[in-house]
Amino acid sequence: MKPSPFQYHRPDTVEEAAALLEELPDAELMAGNQSLSIVMSNRLANPDHIVDINGIDELAYIDSTDDAIEVGALTRHRNIDSSPVLSETYPVLSESAGQIAGPVVRNRGTIGGSIGEADPAGNYPCVLVATGGELELASADGRRTVDAADYFVAYMMTAIEENELITAVRFPRDPFPVDRTGMTFLGQKRAAQTWPTLSIACAVRVDDPAADDPVVEEARVGLANAADVPLRVADAEAAVEGDPLSEGSLEAAGEVAYDRVRPQDEMHADETYKRELSRTYTKRALTEAYDRAVQ
């Protein structure tokens, strides 16, 4: 099957793209085109206009400041995966990019497109929610910032308006000093290029890595494909905070994750199996992040 007819537009700036979204009825943005082409080819989506933003060079960048890691919406998965800055200072993000599908998808797909699609099994939404990140959205009326916790509202539904586009994604650095923080991203897949059955983004900050028993000052746990939206499990975080990581606190965190998730049955993984995975991977990710923090 082929897409239905459409008009093609290729703006050079964010302002031009926003103006087109404001003016054109039934328009869709195209970035990496890893999902849009599939739904259009199967005529599950039939937009009258395609706004191709690949010519907007200002949207492709990775910027690191004292306050945040900022990634332009058009930045490819490959560039995030291979970024030395991210691998050294925010490995949960680079590791999540490296686990997306295969090389072809990573070479073309973008962080903005992935977050815009808002699939609860996606890697970036999980990281964004776990770390307490935010998105910058642009329209003809200007720009606004939306917290990740407010952006994902239901299954593949977000707070973005039809006339808006994602311009940047920000991940906070202040809670995660490099010298006292460990991060990891883990996923369980049936095969390398399939969607994950379940994934987890995790960060652990300790008080003193050189101490005999470093205390967990703060933990972050985010699960993907465990509910209708990417899920931050605050109670699991609290279960390990305030003391050195122990078998008891890990078991408690795992039990919380098991109880909190609301996964959907799939052909190869039913709800019970995903619940068990959430418990196992929560303990595994917290252990790995803690070990990295105290190295």
N, C-alpha and C positions, 0 to 999 in steps of 0.2 A: 504494500500500500504506500502511496505517496501523500505528502502534505497537501492540504487544500491551498488555493492561491493566496498570496499575501504580498503586501508592499514592504520593501526592504529599506531601512534607514541606517546610516552609519555616522553618528555624531562624533565630533572631535573633542568635546568638553563635557563636563558634568552638567553645566548649565544647558547646553544644547540637548542632552539626553533628557533632562528634567522637563524642558519645554515640550519635547516630543511626547513624553508621557502625559503631559497636561492636555495637549491638543488632540492627540489621536485616540479615537475610540478603539477599544479592544486591542491594545498593544501589549506585546510581551518582550521582555529584555532577553538578549542572548549574550552570554559570556563564553564559557568553555563549551557550551552546547552538548554536554554529556547526557542531560536528561531531556531537555526541550526537544531535541531532534527525535527522540524515541516516541514521546507522546504525540508529536505532530505527525510523524510518519504513520502512526497507528490511528490518527485522527481522533485521539482522545482530547486534543487541544487544537483549535482551529482559529488562531488569532488573525485578525485582518492586517496587522502591522507587526513587523519584527524590528526592534531597535537594537542593533548590534553595537555593543559598547567596547569592543576590542580595540578600537582606535583611540581610546581615552588613556593615554600613557600615564597620566597623573594618578591613575587608580592601581598601578602595579608597583608596589614598594614594600619594604620591610624596614621599619624605623624603631630603634630602641632608645628610650630615654630613661631617666631615673624613676619616672612614675609608671610607665607602661610600655608594653610592646604593641606597636600599631602596625597593622597589616592592611594594605590597600585591597579593596574588594576584588580587583582583577589579578591578584597575585596567584600564580599557578601552584598547585600542590607540590610539584617538583622543586620549585624555588623555596618553599617552606621546609620541605624535607631536607634539602641540602644546605640550608642556611647555617653557617658556623655560629652566628650570633644566637640563633634559637637553640641550637644543640647544646651550647654552653650555658645559656641563661634561662631558657624556657623549653626544656626538652619534651615536656608533655605535648607541646604544640607540634614540634618537628616530628616526633614519633607518631603522632596521630596522622600527620600527612603521609608519612612513609607507609602506613598501613591501608591506604585507600586503594582499592581495586588493583590494577596493574599499571605498567609504565605508560601505556597509551592514554589512559584516563588521567594519570598524574601529570602528564605533559600538557594536557589541555584544560583540565578542570580547574576551577578557581574556588577560593575560599568564600567569596561572596555568593557564587552560585550555589554552593553546598549549603550555606546557612540560609539563603533565600528559599531553597527547596524545603528546608525544615523537616527532613525525614528524621524521625526519632532514633533511627539506627545510625545516623550520620556521626562521623568522628568529631568534626569541629563544633557542632552544637553541644556535644557532651563536654568538651574542654571549656567552651565558653561559659556554660552554666556552672561547672565545677569551680572555676577560678573567679567567678563573679565579674565577667567581662561586660562590655557594652558595644553597641553598634552605632555608627553614624549614618543617618539616613538623609537623603537630599531630595528636594522637590522644587518646583518653580517658586514656592514660597520661602525657600531657604533650607537650612539644615537643622536637624535635631538629633539628640542622643537618647537611646533607649537601652535600659539595663537588660541584660540577657534574661534575667528572671521574669521580666515583663514582656519579652519579645515572643517567646514560644507560648501560645495560648491554648492550642488544642492540636489534635493530630494533623500535621502538615498545614497548620494555620498559624499565622503570626500577626504581630501588631503593625506590620508595614501597610501603608495605604497603596492603592492602585497607582497613584501618580508619584510614588517614591522609588528610589533605588538605594541600595546599600553602597556606601562609598568607602567605609573603613570599619575595621574590627579592632577593638582594643582589649588587651589582656593586662590586668594590673600587676605591677612588679612589687609594690610596697609590702604586701603581705608575705612575699616570697624572696627574702634575701638569698642570694646565690650560695653564700658560704654556710648557710644553716638550713637549706631546703633541699629536699629530694622530690623529684617528680617522675611519674611514669604513665604510660598509656598502654593498656593491655587489651587484647581482644581474642575472642574465640570464634574461629571460622571453620566452615566445612572444607573450604579450599581457599587458596591465596587471593583470588580475584572475586570472591563472592561477598555479599553483605555479611557483616558480623552477626552471629547469633546473639552475642552480647559483648559490649565493650565497657571499659572503665577508665576514667581519667582521675588521677590521684596526685595530691601534693601533701607533703608533711614538712612542717617547720619545727625544729628542735631548739631548746634553749642554749645548749652548749655541746657541739659535736665531739669535743674532746673529753667530756665527762665520762665517768664509768658507766652511768646509766642516763643518757640524755632524755630529757622530758619532752614529750610532744606538746608544743605550745599551740599549734594550730594544724588541723588536717582538713583536706578537701576531698570529697568523693562525689563523682558524677558518673551516672550509668547511662549507656545508650542501648536502645532497643529493649528497655525494661518497663516502659510505660508509653502513653500516647505522646509524651513530650520528653526531651532529655531531662533526666531526673537527678537533682542534687539531693544527697541523703545526709542531711544535717545531723540527724540523730546518730548515724554511724560515725560521723566525725567526732561528735561529742563523746562517744564511747571510748575513744583512745586519747583524748586530750587531757592534760593535767598530770600525767604519769608517764614513766618510760613505757614503751610498747611492750606488751606481754601477751602470752597465750590467752589469758582471760579477757583482756580488752579486745583482742582480735576476734575471739569467739563472739563477744557481745556485739561488735560492729557487724560481723557477718550475719548474725541473727536479725539485727535491725534491717539490714539490706534485704534479707529474705522476706521479711514482713512488709516492707515498704513498696517493693516493686509491684507493678500491675502489668505484667507482660501479656502479649497476645500469643495464642497458639499459632505455630507455623508448621509447614509440612515436615520439617526435619527437627523441630524443637517445640514441645508443648510447654504449657505454662509451668508445670512442675519442674521440668528440666531447667528452664530459664531461671526459676527461683533458686534452684541449687547452684547454678552458675553464678548468680549474683552474690551468694554467700561465699563461695570459693574464691571468686575473683576479687571481692572486696578485701578479704584477708590477704590474698596474694599481693595485690597492688599496694596496700598499706605497708606490708612487710618490705617490699622492694623500694618504695619511696623512703621509708625510714632508714633502710640500709644505705641508700644513696646519700641521705642527709648527714649521716654520721661518719661517712668515709673520710 
